[in-house]
Amino acid sequence: MARKPVLPPGTNVGRDAGIFQEIGGRGGLKDNFSTVSENKRLPPTSESGNGWVRVDRTPHGHRR
C-alpha cells in the first residue's frame, strides 16, 4: 500500500481539494478533520510538528 503524502499546515492544496485528517509527528492519526476547497491553504494543526493527509477527494467545482 502506498503511503499518502503528509502536507504541512499552510500548504496550498491546488486542485487536490478534499477531506484532510491530522497526523501526528510519529504517524498516528488524530481525531481532527478539515474540508479544504480548491486553491485554499490547509489550516493550522493542534500541535507543532503535525501535518495533514487527504483521506477523501472531493470533485472540483468547474463543470464542463
N, C-alpha and C positions, 0 to 999 in steps of 0.2 A: 504494500500500500504506500502510495506516495505521500510525503509529508506536505502539509499545506504551509505556505509561507507565513511567517509571523511579521506583521506590519506594526511599526511603532506608532504611538499616538501622533496626530497631526499630519499623517500621510494622506495625500490626495488619492482617492480611490479611482479616479478617472472613470472609465466605463464599467468598472467592476463593482457596481452597486450591489448591495445585498445586506444580509443579516450577519453581523460580526459578533464573536464571543471573545471575551477577555481571556488571555492565557498568561499564567504566571511565568516568572523568570526561569523556573526549572521545568516548565512544560505542563503544569497542571491547569486544567480548565477551571475557570471561575464561573459563578452564577450571575455574571454581568453580561447582558446582551445590548447591542445597539444596531438600529437600522440606519444605513447610510445611503443617501441618494447619489446619483452620478455626479462626478466632479465636485464632491464635497470632501472635507477632511474628517479623519477619524477623531472621535472625542478623546479627552484625557482618560487615563486608566485610574483605577482606585489606588494603585501603589506604584511607586517608581520601579522601573525595570520590567514592568508587564507590557504586553503587546496585544494585538488583535489578530484573530484568524477568521476568515469567512466560512460560515457554516452553511449558508444558503444564498444562491444568486437570485436577484430579482430581475425581471425583464426591464430593458431600457425603455425610456419614455418616448422615444421617437418612433412613431409608426410610419411605415412606408406603404 
